[in-house]
């Protein structure tokens, strides 16, 4: 099994029009690896970082990021660390949560509550969606 790093996935999913030769070689290598049929592993930390890179660096809109995450979740040779949390986080983004908050919330799904000082954003949105576990301000 081969664990994937964020930069490999970014090269696979991002088509840069003015890419230099080294970037193009990396893109081809990423495509060859990801489409090889080999067993691959996606750590949830890489999924978190990939979302940030796609949105923050490459300017992907939420729907484009969701398409990438859906493609990863449906890749037949890809094992996803804590798949239920990633699937729940993707659903959370579709419901209006920030991906990082949604993944944190999904990862704590077996907790009674989550403590956060972000009452105006994260906690408020979880309350509005009535999602367990609830987020409380300590």
C-alpha positions, 0 to 999 in steps of 0.5 A, a space after each residue: 500500500 502506498 500512502 499519498 501526500 497532499 502534493 501528489 494529490 494536488 498535482 493530480 487534480 490541478 491542471 496548471 495552464 502555464 506549468 513548467 516541465 518539472 510540474 508537468 512531469 510530477 502531474 504525469 507521475 501523479 496520474 500514473 500512480 493514482 490510476 495504476 490500480 495499486 493499493 493507495 492510502 489517504 490519511 485524513 490529515 492529507 484530505 484536510 490539507 488538500 482541501 486547504 491547498 485547493 481552496 486557499 492556494 488554487 482558488 477552487 470553489 466549494 463545489 470543485 473541492 467537493 468533486 475532488 473529495 467525492 472522487 477520492 471517496 469513490 476511488 476503488 483502490 484508495 483506502 481512506 483513514 476513518 472513512 466515516 469521518 471523511 464522508 460525514 465531513 463532506 456531508 457537513 460541507 454540503 450542509 454549510 460547514 467549513 471543511 476543517 470544522 466538519 472534519 473535526 466534528 466528524 472525528 469527535 462523533 463519539 464524544 458527548 460534546 466538543 469544546 470550542 470558543 468559536 461560538 459565532 461560527 462553528 458552534 452556532 452552525 452545529 446548533 442550527 443543523 442540530 448535529 450531535 455532538 453539540 459544540 459548547 463554549 467552555 
